[in-house]
Amino acid sequence: MSLAWSSFGVLVFYLVNFLTQLRGESILITAVQFIPVPIAGFVASYLNTFLLGRRVPPADVLAFSCIWFMVGNLLLATMPVHQSFWYQVFWVNVLAPFGIDLSFPASTLLMSRLVPPEQQGIAASLIATVVYYSQSIGLGIAGTVQSEISNGSVLRGYRAAFFTGVGMSGLAFLVSMWPVVKIHVLKKNI
């Protein structure tokens, strides 16, 4: 959860900077480009309800969500400066909410199952705290990578930051696969 949300902080911060600094778009035009986010978030929330309602293990949903964090950062890391909104930014704004809206409820459910009922509220608040701290820590790491790699090129620094986000979310996916493998593979062999 921490690694995935670290990559999301990188995605949002550097996407806005990429659009305003490198593409020279105004803040208003940049904000308009985020219109697909609430629509995709609505769909992702219903998908989450559908999956968890069908008794899909929350660990599976969490692992699936990490893919969308990684895809979003990968699309941005490979995005040309002068390109239509519809090629990559649109798809990032459609796909990234699936990472957000699938991971948070799944991880909250996983955490709340580990504690007694009277402590489930504390467990949920711990997840929220991890989300916010992770975004800040991820931005700190990406900012360090950006400044060390940029060598005077803003584009090169932003790409390095996005690839840092890819690495964080890729590692998050690998870590999140352990419970999935444990549930689906190891239990069948026992």
N, C-alpha and C positions, 0 to 999 in steps of 0.2 A: 504494500500500500504506500509506504513511504517513498520508495523509488519511483513508482508510477506517478504519484502526485508531484514529485520533484520534477519529473519530465514535463508535466502539464504546466507548471509555473514557467518553465523555459519556453514552452510552446506559445503561451499567451503573451508573455513579455516581449519575446523576440519577434513574434509575428507583427505585433503593433509597431515595433520599431522598424522592422523591415519595410512595412507599408509606408510609414511616414518618412523615414530617413532615406531609404534607398529608392523607393518608387516616387517619393515626393508627393504623396497623397495627403489631403487635408485630414484633420481629425474627424470631421463629419463624414467624409467618404469612407474612411477607415471603419468608422462605427457602422455605417450602412452595410459593409461587407460582412458584419457579424450577424445579420438578420437570420441566416439559416440556423444559428445555434439554438435558439429557443424551440424552434420547430423540431429539429433533430433531437433535442433534449426531451421533448414531449414524447416522441416516438420511442426513444431509448428507455424512458421511464416505464412505458407500457410493456416494452419488451422485457424489462427486468421483472415486472409483475407477472408476466406470462411465464417466464423461465422459473422463477422462484415458486410460483403457484403450481407449476407442474412437477415440483419436487426435484428440480435440477439442483445438485449440491452447490451451495454458495461458493465453495472453492473453485468449481468449474466456471461459474460466472465471473469470479474475480480474475482468474487466469485469462478468460476471454476478453475481459475489459482491458487488460494490459496490452493486448494486440493493438487496440485503437489508439492508445497513447503513443505507441511506437510508430504506427503508420502515419499519424499526424506529424510527428517530428521528422520522419523520413521524407515525407512529401515536401516539407518546408526546407529541409537541408538540401534538397536537389532542385529547388525552384529557381528559375532564372529571374533576374531583376525585372526585365521587361516582358511581361506575360499577361494574358488576359486573366481576370479574376476567376473565370469559369474553369480553368485547367487544374489549378492546385489549391488556391486559397478557398474556393467554394467547397472542395472535397474535404479539406481539413476542417472547415467549420461544420460540415455535415457529419464527419466521422468521429471527431474528438469528443463530442458529447456522449458517445457510446462508452468511451472509457470512463468518463466522469460519472454518468448516471448508472452504470452497471457496478462500478467498483465500490462506491460509497455504501450502498445498502448491503451488498454482499459481505463486505468486510465488517460492517456493523453487526450483521447477523452472526457471522463467524465468531466475533469477539464476545457477543452477548451469550453465545452458547457455552463459552468457557467459564462463565462466572455464575454464581447463584442469582436468582431473580431480583433480589433486593439490591444487587450491585450492577444491574444491566444499564442503568442510566449513566453511571460512572464509566462503564466500558464504552458506551456510545460517545460520550464526551471525550474520551481518550482518542478515539478514531478521529474525531473532528480536530482535536489538537494536533495529532500527527499530520493530518492533511495540511494545516496551515503552516506548521513549522517546516514541513517537507518542501513546500513551495519556496519558502525563503532560503532554505539550505541549498536546494537545487539551483536557484538563481545565483547564489553565491558561488557555487562550483562552476556553473556555466559562465558567469562573468569572469572568473579567474581564467578559465580556458580561453575565452574570447580575447582577453587582453594579452595572454601569452602567445596565442597563435596568430592574431591579426596582422602583426608586422606592418602596421600602417594601412591595411586594407579592411574597411568596415565590412564588406561582403564576406571576406575570408573569416573574419571574427564571428559574424553571425552564423555562418555555416558551421564553424567549429562548435558554437553553442548549441545549434540544432542537433549536430551529431552527438554531442554530450547527452542531450535529451533522448536520442535514440538508444544510446548505451544504457542510460538509466532505466528506460522502459523495457529494453531487451533483458536486462538483468532482473527487473521486476517480473517479467514473464517467466524467466527460468526459475526464479525462486517460487513463484506462485504455482508452478507445475508440480512441485513436490507433493502437496496435499492431493492434487488430482491423481498423480501416479499412485500415491499411497491408497487412495480410495478405490480406484478402478483396477489397478494391476496387482498390487500387493495383496489385497484382500481376496482376490480370486485365486491366488496361488496358495493361500493358507488353508 
